[in-house]
Amino acid sequence: VTSDGRMTELVTDNVANLGVPFFSMGCQTPRCGITLSFSDELVYSACREAQRGNLYATIRRSWLARDCQGRINSSAQFIHFKNPEKADFVWNISKSSDRRITLYYGECSLDPNRLALNSVFPVTSRGNKAILDSGLKISLAIQEKVDTTCAGKGLKVTRNFLIYDECKNAVIDTFSIRLEPGQIKKDWLTAPSDTITLPIIGKACKVGLPFKSKAHLFNLLQIKIDPLCKEQHVEWTWEKRVSNNSDHWVQARSMRDSLFLYLGQARVTITVLDSCQNLYTKRINVVIKDVSPFDFTCPAPFEATFEEKNGKKYYYLNSLESYPNAPMCRMYETNYRRIISPACLSNFSGNRAYDLDQDGDVMEHFTFIRDGKFAKMYYSPWVKFIEAFACDEDVPVYYEQQIKALEENLEHRCLSFFTVSSQKPVEFSFDDATVKMGSPLCVPLKVNGLKKILGLQFYVWFDPKVIRLDSIKSIPNGPGMGNFGFPNTGVRPHEDLIVAWVAPGVKPISFPANSTLFELCFTPLAIGQSPIWVDSTRRRMEITNENGVNLEAKSKVGLITVINKNDFRNPIKQIQDTPPLSNSADGDKKVPDIRVFPNPGQDQIHIALPESWNPQGKIVLKDLQGRVLIRQEITSSISTLNLPAQVPNGVHLLEVQSQNQVWTQRIVVLKQ
């Protein structure tokens, strides 16, 4: 203990009476104790040390103490462990003085693979520690001799266990077990069946087995044990089958004190030794089975689009989602067969995947339907895909989906349909617009033909000498902005505009006809006209639907016309409701090109001074009553004004104080 009487927290171990060093404290502060810690280093002895000092290993335990004034002292302990001797080896199955025992297994036929005798051999020390520990210079060897008995039908097994000292190069002890047929006439173990089913329900998809607890194991398997004499030793081993189609079994490994078995087959071999030296063995097969309902929701009808194959219309589908109506752990596979009209039948003869027996005759596997809803039509064979051709255009294509549990006699079928049609290009369009110099302009991008879209990416082209892009505005109830492309926070807009969008949750979305995807907001730069359109010729143009098809697109060109505005006023030195600033002229006075974007702003706005100006002055944001909301020094030609939460939505006045003048502009703060 430390000198102030407080106990230190030590690492728990199984070695008693190692003690704790005593450190006296050099200061008198009553509430300041000693911090005490230690670390261990384990060194195994070489053979020379093991023979000379009978040492197995040594622990060097280094102690470190720190007092309240930060002074440090240390100490070391050397903890030695002796090498085991002959007297340390004991039986764990009998107290036989000659270390020999004969076990009677009660049958004339013995399968050594059914005997779980892994721990029926001598151990080191009376604490039941195995002799195969790392670093120990003691090893175990087994000699086995097998003789026939019972008129050649049985086995007589003699198993010798040799305890070998590697340093002395000699056998220091021997134990012997003899297995012979006996006369055991007792039903020592009862079970519900030779094959026991363990159910799995829910999401765990495994059964946890107590690896060391006999009571828990027997309760789980619903078995009872009653040997002829009092049981002395009980042992069991678990094996799992590699696959249901294989005869290969592997021993299941435990995880700490538990063993987890998953869907499939396993088996347990139980070995019992009683006090009369009778040896019992029993193997029980175990099936781990999912007992959840085998029930699914059928795929909903859907619309598809033709692709091309060999210059002809073609559609191919190899995956449709069918979800179980309850959580399941079992494995299952899915197949399809579609209903085919006689006029379409010839399209299927060229696909050898329908030739199930690979004899060269494809059409023998198509079945004529004689009655019912699809009478005089044909079933395709069950395959992993569905095909459609030009003869299926714009009519329902009916198909069945078959879901089968692997290696179980369970099946679920669904009947559904889809329609397939020729691809119509997606149409983008911009309307014509007119804007005066100095006035911001937002133009909507409209689209037709976006159905079940996963994502899109495209270029928008305009004349950057006439108009400048300031921002992209999302539309309420629209698709929202994507997670890549333009704009990115803090990036200055440029003329090479890429718009990108990905469906939220990667679930396909359809848009009504003539939908507005976004609004593109511009500032006029010069009097003139700028066409604006979506360039569908660029290679990076992508419009992907739920089937992974990249759709074609076309664009209607809009025309933005910028006209002159002649009502600018001179810069003034007090706050006024001034128009947006631009590079226009008012009489003979030049209005400096101070640019503010985006406007409306959400989280921040940018203020760009003319390149000829020194980056000095102040930026002040006020409300319409003249109260200062933000004040910031100008340190560069482009300043960023962050709009914190306390700046409310609405119209505010932005002052730019530079070059001994004050310019003002209305800005709109519009936070989501």
N, C-alpha and C positions, 0 to 999 in steps of 0.2 A: 504494500500500500504506500501511497505518498505520505509525506510527513504531516499533511493537514488532515489525514484520516480518511480521505475519500478513496473509494475503490476504483481502480482502473478497469476499463472495458477490454477484456482479452479475447482473442480468437479461441473458440471452443475446440478442444481436441480430446483425444481419448487417452492421452498420456498423463498420468497423475503425478502430483508432487514435483512439478518442475520449478515452482517458486517464482517470485518476482523480486528483482533487485530493489534495494532501498536507496533513495536519493534524498539527502537533507536539503532543505530550502535555505538559500542564502539571504533572503530578504524577510522583513517582518510584516509585510502587508497582510492583514488577516484574511482577506477574501481573494487572495491571489495564490493559486495552487501551482502544482507542477504538471505540465503536459507530458504524458508518458506514452511511447509507442514502441513497437518492435517489428522486426522482419526476420524471416527464416531463410536459411540456405541449407539444402539437403545434399549431402555428399555420400555416395555409396563407397564402401570400403573395397580396396583391391584385395586379391586373394592373399597376398602376404600379410596384410593387416588382419584379414579375417582369420588366418591361421594363428598368428602370433598373439593378437589380443581378443580373439573370438568376437570381432566387431562385424556387424552387418551394415550399419550406416551411422552417420553422425549428423546431427542438426546443429548448426551454428546459429544461435538466436542473438541478434544484435539489438540492444536496448538504447533508446535515445530519450533523454529528459531535457525539458526546457523550462526554466523558472520564469517568474513574473517580470524579471528584468531582461529577459531574452538571452540569458546565458545558457550554454549547452554543455551537457556532459553525457557520456556514453559508457556502456558496459557490455560484456559478451558472456554468453553461456554456451557450453559445449555439452550436448545431450547425446549420449551414446546408446545405441541399440545393439544388443548381442546377437550373434548368429545363432539360429536354432540348432539344438542338439537332438540326439536320438530320443531323449526323454520327452522332447516337446511334441513328438508326433503321436497322435491318438486316433483310435477308431471313432467313427461317427455312426456305426451301425451295430456294434457289439462290444462287449467288454472281454472278449476272448483273450486269454493271456498269451496264447501262441500266435495271435494275430492271423488266424486262419478261420474261415467260416464257410459252411456249405449251405447254399440256398436251394430250396426245392420249388421249381416253377410250376408243377402240377399238370404238365402236359408232356406227351411223348414227342411233340414237335415244338421247336423253339426258334423263333425268328429274332436273332440278336438285334435287328433294327427296331424291334418293338420294345426293347428294354431301355427305359430312361434311367440309367445308372450313373449319370454324370457326377453326382456328389457322393456316391457310395464308394468312397475310397478315403485313405487317411488324410488328415489335414494337419497343418502346423499349429501348434499352441492350443491350449484349451479354450481360447476365445474364438475357435472355429474360423481362423484366418486361412485362406487358401495358400498353397505353397507356390503358386505361380506368380507372386508379386514381382514387380519390376525391381531389378537390382539384386535380388536374392540369389546367392550362389548355390541354390538347391533346386533340383529339377525332378520331374516325375517321368518314369518310363513304364510302359505297360507291355507285359508279355502274355500272350494268349495262346492256349492250346485247345483244340476242338476235337473230341472223339465222338463216334456214333454210339447210340444205345437204342433200346426199344426195337430190337431186330432191324437196326439200320435206319429207323424212321426218326429217331430222336437225336438230340445233341447233348453232349456233356462238355461243358465249357469250363476251363480253368484259367483264371485271370490273375496274374501276379503283378502287384504294384511295387516298383522299385524306387526308393528314395535315394537320389544320387547327389553327392557332394562334388560339385565341379572343381572346387579348389583342391580337395584331397584326391580327386579322380578315383572315387570309390563309392560303392553302394553302402549306405549307412543304416538302412532299414528296409524290410520287405514285409508286404501284406499280401494275403492270398484269399481270393473268393472263388468258390467252386459252385457251378450251376448244374443241378441234376434234376431229372424228372422225379416227381413225388406223387403222393396220393392226397390231393386236395379236393374234397367233395363238398364244396360250399359255394353258393352263389354270392360271392363277396361284394359285388357291385351291381346295383340296379339303376337303370336309366329309362326314360320314356321310350327311347328307340335307339337303334344303332346309328341313326342319323338325326341330329337335333338341329332345329331351325332357330336362329337368333334373328329377331326382326329389327329392321332399321326404319325409323319413321322420322321425317323432318329433314333438317339441313345438315346434321352432323355427319351422315354418310359413313359412320364407323361404329364399331362396338368396342368399348373399353373393357379389357379383361384384367382382373387382378392377378398379377404375375406371381406373387408370392403368398397370397392368402388362400389356403385350402378351403376354408369355409365359404368364402365369396365365390370361388370357382365352382364348387359343388352346388351352391345355391343357383348360380347362373345357368348351369347345365342341367339342373333338376335331377341330380344323381345322389345316391346314398351309398355309403361304404360300410361294410361289416365283415372284416376278415375273420379267419378261424380263431386266431388269438389276437391279443391286443396289438394294434398297429404300432410299429416302431419307426418306420420311415415311409414317407409318401413323397413321390416326385412325379412331375409331369413335364412333357415337352409339347410345344405347339408347332405345327407345320401348316403352310399355306400352299395351295395349288397355284402353279404359275399361271395357268389358264384352264378354263373348263374343257378345252379340247386337248389338254396335255396331261400326261401321267407323271410329270416332273413336279416334285414337291421340294420346298425349301423351308428351312427352319425360320420361324418368325422371331424377329428381334424385339426385345422389350425396350421401352422408353422409361427409364428409371424403374418404378415399381409397377408399371402398367404395360399392357400389350394392346395394340389397336389392330383390329381386323376389319377389313373393308369388304365390299360386296364380292361374293365368290364362295369358294369352298376352302375349308380348313379341316384339320383333324388334330385331336389331342390323344396322346398316349400316356396312360396313367400307370405308374409302377408303385406297388405297395409291398413293403416287407413287414411281416408281423413278428411277434416275439418268439414264435415257434420256428422261425427261420423259413417260413413259407414265402415265396415270391409270387406276386400276382401282377399280371399285365392285362390291360384292356385298351383297345383303340376305339375311339368314338368319332364318327364323321360329323362335321358341323357345317351347315349352310347358312351364310349371312345373306339375308334376303330383304329387299325393299318391299314392304307390304302396303305402300301408298296406292291410292286408286290410279289406275292407268287410264287417264282421261285427259283430253286435249281440246283446245279451242281451235277450230278450223280457220285456215287463212281466209281473210276477207276478199271479196272481188276487187280487182284493181285494173287499171288501164296501163298498157304498155305500148312501146313504139318499135316499129320495124327497124332493123339494121339492114346490112347487105351482106350476102354471101354468094360469090360467083356471079355478081351482077344482078342478083334477084333478092326480093324481099325475104327477110328471114328474122326469126326471133328465137332466142335460146334462153332457157331458165334452168338453173341447177340448185336453187336454194329458195325455200319459202319458210318463213317463221311459223312454227306451231308451238304454242306454249302449253305445258301441262297446267291443268287447273288446280293442282296441289303440288307442293314441293316434292321432288323425287330425287333419288340417288341412283336409280338404275340406268344403265346405258341402253340407248335405243337407236335405231337407224330409220331413215326415211326413204321411201321410194314413191314414184309417180307413175300413173298411166293416164293417158288422155283419151277422150272420145273423138273419133275421126269420122268425118263424112266420107262417103264413097268417092266424091269428087277430089278429095285431098289425099286419098290413101297412097297414090303413086309417089308422093313426095318423100315417103319414109323408107322406100326400098333401098336407097343408097347408103344408109347408115348401118354399118356392121355392128354397132352396139346393140341393136335389137336382135341380133342373131345369138340367142342365149346359148345354144348348143354348138355354135361355131361350125355348122355343117354347110354353110354357104347359102342356105335358104332363109332369107330374112322374113318374108311375109307369112311363113307358117306360124309365127309367134303372135300374129294379130288375130284377135278373136271377134267373130261376127256376133252382134247383139241381136237376138231374135225377138225380144219383146220388151215392154216397159217404155220409159220415157225416151230412150235412145235406140229404139228398135230400128233395124236395118242400117245401123252404123257399126263402127268397129272400136274395140279396145286395143290400145297398144300394149305390149308387154310391160311388166313392172321394171322400170329403170330409174336411174338417178337424176333424170333431166326431163324437160318438156320442150318440144319444138313446135313452132308455128310457121306457116308459109303464107304466100299471097292469097291463097284461097280462104284463109281464116280472117281476112281483113274486115273489121267492123262488125263481126258476129261473135257471140259468146263462145269462148273455147272452154269447154267443160273438162275437168280432170279430177281424178281421185288421188288423194294423198294417203299412203299407207305407212303407218308408224308401228314398228315391231320392236318389242323388248328383246335385246340380244340374249339368246340362250334361255328364254322363257317363252312359254306358250301364251303370249299376250299380243294383241293387235288392236289398233284403232284406225278407222278409216274416216276420211272427210271428203265430201263432194263440194267443189267450188268452181269458179270460172274466172276468166279474165278476158278483156278485149284488147286487140292489138290493131294499130292503125299506122298509116304512113306519117312520118315526122313532118310537122309544120314548123317552119322557122320561128324562133322567138323574135318579136318585133320591139325594138327600142325606138323612142321618138322624143324629140324636143320641139316645143312650140316656138314660133317666132316671138321676139320680144324687143321692145324699144326702151332705152334708158338714157337719162340725161347725165352728162358729165357731173361727177360729184355725188351721184346717188348710187347706193348699193343696189344690187339686183340678185334675186334668187330665182332660178329657173327649175321647174320640176322635170325629172327624168321618168317617163312613163314607159310601161312595158305591157305586152300582151303575149300569152302563150306559155307562161311559167307555171308548169304543173308538176307537183311532187319533185321539187328541186332540193338537192342536198347542198349545193353551193354554186357560186358563180364568180367570175373574175373577168374584167374587161377594161379597155382603155376608153377614155373620153378625150376627144380632140377639140381644140379651139385655138384661136389666134392669140398668143400671149402678148402681142404688141398692142392689141385693142382692149382686152379685158384680162384681169388678174384673178385667179382663184383664191378666195379667202378661206372658205370652209365648206364642209359637207354637212348638211342638216338632216338628221333622221326624222322620219315622219311618224306621228302617233299611229299606233297599230300597224306600222310598216315592218319591214324585216329587221330593222336595226343595223348598226354598223358591224362589220366583221372584225375578226381578231388579227388581221394582217392587211398589208396594203397601205393606202393613204386614207385619212391622215393619221399620223402618229403624234403623240403628245410632244410638243416642243420642236417639231420639224416645220420648217418654213414651207408653205405651199409652193409648188412649181408647176410648170406647164405640162409635164409628163404625168398625167393623172391616171393612176390605176385604182379602180374600185374593186373591192373584194368583200365577199360575204359568205359565211358558212351557217347552215341551218342550226339553230340552237339544239343541243342534244343529239345532233346528227339524225334528226327525224325529218323526213321529207315534208315540204310545205308547198301548197299551191296558192297562187295569187289571183284575185279576181281580174277580169278583163279591164284594161286601161288603168292598171294600178300605178301609183306613184311610188317608186322605190326610194329615191332620195331627192333632196333639193340641193343644187350646186349654187353657192353664193359667190358673186364676182364683184369686183370694183372696176369701173371703166377707167382706162388709161389714155385712150386717144379717141378722137372722133373718127368714126368709120363703122365697118361691119365685120363681124366674126361669125363664121359658120360654127356650129357645135353639133357633134354627132358621136355615136359609139362606133368605134372602128372594129368591124367584125372580121377584118382580114389579118389581124395580127395573130401570131402563133400562140401567144399566151391567152387568147380568148378561150374561156372555159365556162360552160353551163352544164352542170352534171345533174342528171336526174337519179331517182332511187335505184335504177338498174345499172348505174355506172356509165350511162351513155352520154357522150358530150354532144349537146344539141347545137344545131346550126342557128345563126342569128342574122338579122338584117336591121338596118337603122334608117330612120327618117331624119334628115338633116334639118336642124332649126337654124334661124338666122337672128343674131343679136345685133341690133343697130344702136350705136352710141351717137347721140346728138349733143349740140352745144347747150350750155346753161349759162345765162348771162346775169344772174342775180346774186353773184358773190358779193360779200361786203368786205371792207378792209379789216385786217386784224386789229383788235382792240385790246385794251389793257384791263378790262373788267369782264366778269362772267356775262355772257349773252347766249341766246339761243342761236348759235351760228351753225351754218350748214357744214357737212363733212368737208374736210380739207382735200385739196387735190392740186395738181400742177396747172390749173387754169389761170386766166388773167382777169383782173377786174380793173377796167380802164387801163391806166399805164402802170399799175402796181401788180407785182407778181405775188401770188399767194404761194407760200412755200409748200413743197411736196412732203408734208408730214402725213404718214400713212398709219392708220389704226385698224387692226384686224385681229381676230374676227369680230364682227359686230352684227348680230348679238354675240356676246361672250358668255362662256359658261364657267370655267375655272380660272382662266387667265386671258389677258389680251396683250397684244404686242404693239409697241409704238416705234416707228422707224423714222428717224430724222434724215434730212438731206445729207448726202455724202460730204458736201462742202462745209458742213457745220462742225464746230467742235462739240464733242459729246459732254456738254455741261448744262446745268439747269435743274429744274424740278418737275415732277409729274404729280398732279394733285387730282384726286377723285372726290367730287362733292355730290350731295343729293340736290334736288331742285330747290331746297330751302337754304342752300349755301353752307350746310354743315360738312366739315371735312371728314371723309371716310378713310382715305389712304393718302399718305404723303411719301414720296420716294425720290431719291436723288438720281439724276441721269449720269451714268458712267460709261455708256457705250452708245453707238449710233442706233442700235436696236435694243430697246428696253422691254422687259417682260413684267407686267403688273399682275401679280397673283390676286385673285378675288376670294378672300376668305369667307367663312360661313356667315360672318356678321354683316357682309354686304348684301342687302336684300335684292330680290328680283325687282326689276323696274327700270325706268329711265333715269340716268345720272349724267352729270357733266364732267368731262375730262379736260383738265387744264394742262397745257404744255407751256412751261415758263422757260424760255431760252432766247438767246440773242437779244436780250433787253426787251422782249415782247411776250405777250400772253395770247395763246390761241386756245379756243374752246371748241368742244364738239360733244354732241349728245351721243351717248352709247347706251345700249340696252344690255342689262344683265339678265340672263335667262338660264337659271340652273335647273337641273332635272330633280 
